[in-house]
Amino acid sequence: MIRLVLVLYLAQQPEEGMRHLREALTHSEQGRHEEALRALEKAEKLLPATFQLQYMLGEAYWSRSEFQKARRHFEAAAKLDPRSAQAQFRLGYARQLLGDAAGARQALEAALGLEPGLALANLSMGHLLAGEGRPGDALPFLERYAASRPEDLEARLAIARILSQLERREQAIAQLKAAQNLSPEEKRIYYLLGQAYSAAGQAEPAREAFAAFSRLEAAEAARKRLGQSAPYLGAR
Amino acid sequence: MVVQAGIVAMLAALAAVRFTSVAGPAGLRFRHDGAASPEKYLVETMGSGCALLDFDQDGQLDVFLVNGGPTPAYRPKTPLRNRLYRGSGPTAGHKFRDVSDQAGLAPNTAYAMGAAAGDYDNDGFPDLYVSGFKSSVLYHNNRDGTFTDVTRRAGLENRTRWESSAAWADFDNDGRLDLAIANYLEYDYSANAWCGERKPGFRMYCHPQNYEGLPAALYRNNGDGTFRDVSEQAGLHAAKGKGLGVVAADFDNDGWTDLFLANDSVRNLLFRNRGRGPSGPAFEDVTLASGAGYSEDGAAEAGMGVDAADYDGDGLLDLFVTHLDFELNRLYRNRGGMRFSDVTMASGLGRTAVLYSGFGTRFADYDNDGWKDLVVVNGHVLDNVSLYRPDVRHAEPMMLYRNVNGRFQDASREAGEAFAAPRVGRGLALGDYDNDGDLDFLVSSNNQAAELIRNDGGNANHWLALRLVGRKSNRDAIGARITLRAGDLIQHEQVKGGASYLSSSDPRVHFGLGSHAQADRLEIAWPSGKRQVLEGLRAGRLLKIEESE
């Protein structure tokens, strides 16, 4: 949708700025994010501040992990078009990542006010509320997201974690079993299952789940060892 | 009206807490040398630790700062040295004087890492263990201002292991301090790899996943100045780690000191002490079921520093572990029975430091309100990290989190310049160096000057400090569990071994009492099993309590 609006917008802009923007679009579509960013930065100098340009700059900085800059551009985009649920969501997500919980909530509420079914905004809001120690409030958002994406493993895991926190252990175990069907080799499922069984006092299933987790973890470690010379960076 | 006035007064007091960097004026002029080289040896990233201890028992805290050492790519003309600074009292302005030469500290023949102070021979003076890369030193305190290197005689020679943090604790309750050591990984300069992009300036330090881990070590104190390696018999060889942080504390309140190790990129380890076995302490690895080995959903993270304290007032010690950027610093709430829940998000800590890499950390009630706050020193491992992650910096500010009834609020911005200044932070030690009733911080940074960060205003609330002296128990009283009641404020604390990263803190136990001018009741459960109760203790003083006969 954003791309379509951008193409329409391009037709109305001065030639050189337009050229840069077209280039940016092409680079971006072909996965050349560095080149896309350079073209966008040139376009920004020539064109008036518009929603499309700010949004694309936000995306470009985001892809480079420059979250502060990305936030600023999403902020600008949201200001230029307050009816864009997508911009509000991206702004909320950026703020969330940068630790601004209050700002994130404000933007996510705006996004969901404009488009209540916006899946990722529901997911972010669920995570945000869970992060504020409000698992009961977080659950409906996560469930809404999971209903729209039943195949999403992360959603299942997030719901299972919330249910465990709420000590609804049988339901947590059911979510994890559903997750197991989606991705039987995902080690996190077995860790959470082990914790849930263990908390429920079911020693044998807990032991089995932890054994599966350990097996998968060992396999993963062996794969990592094969890929030597990894640089010392934290996991994303 | 009275309640409102009290709240207003308390808010005013809290608003006044500021931290000031005073190392230079206080006479601490120490710059760490990390032996940085184009070879990018992993050891260069680690920094070294620091310690606050009263080595001459004059009632004033002294400072010990660990330095790096030579590597194949770095042979300084003047050998690098660890430094000892003697603290002075108020009449001398709480200044420090370098007494390293008089104390008999030798130059570093290898890269030194951490410091752990503990009175292993129960003679009333703290001794000092300095861990290092394939070379470590045990300094015996001669009680006359000097130390003697007794490493070989004590049986603690290290020629093969990369030791990081160490913890003194009496794991078998025989009245003598044993020594637990976190070992990092198998590494040799000759097998150094190239990591990162092959273009100028882009070479990086290699990730620990490129190297094998090592099990932790435990040395049992024989009581005659020697130690015996009982790591295997005690059950520590059951699991390898890549240990950087260690804390020895009683997590299930059964009277036996347990052991937690923060590991870099592999799971942490939690060993439950099952009591004295035939050859000393006997541990059980309870990591998996405990929930404290991984993040909430089973991810092993880059554990660096660690501390344990009862942040929520339920009588059980909780755990806090610092990590690299994009891995959250984790708070594990102790739910009893050696089960922990990752409450990082729910506690308010969440993503507040997501771009930072945390190292030294301590729970510290900096505002004396009776709730344990949190301090974290940060600094990325990679000097060129910004080339790879533009939002991440090598030098980073410190973090201060205020505990408000069991939830944490980021108070770093209000803490003053000392917290805001970027640094490649590594070690953190805690103690009231000026004996004014609030907790100060000693910080060591990689390739940078050490800092003494003075707390100004924390003593607006009431406080009580305890120096416990064991008789049947070990003299440092490590392992003692303390419950303090002041009005409606109930606090639980332990004298712990280890904690933070490569560092050693003032062993005195500090309680903030808020608006209470006295502690109504103090109960001490000594490691020997003896219980001692004191009542009606006036606030605002340091109390020496000897274990009753």
Interface residues (C-beta under 8 A of the other chain):
Chain A: R64 S65 E66 F67 Q68 Q96 L97 L98 G99 A101 A130 G131 E132 G133 P135 L157 R161 Q165 K187 R188 Y190 Y191 L192 G194 Q195 S198 A199 A206 F210 F213 S214 E217 A221 K224 R225 Q228 S229 A230 P231 Y232 L233 G234 A235 R236
Chain B: L42 T45 A193 W194 C195 G196 M204 Y205 C206 H207 P208 Q209 N210 V266 R267 L288 A289 G291 Y294 E296 D297 G298 A299 A300 E301 A302 H323 L324 D325 F326 E327 R339 S341 V343 M345 A346 S347 G348 G350 R351 T352 A353 V354 L355 S357 V381 L382 V385 Y388 R389 P390 D391 R407 D410
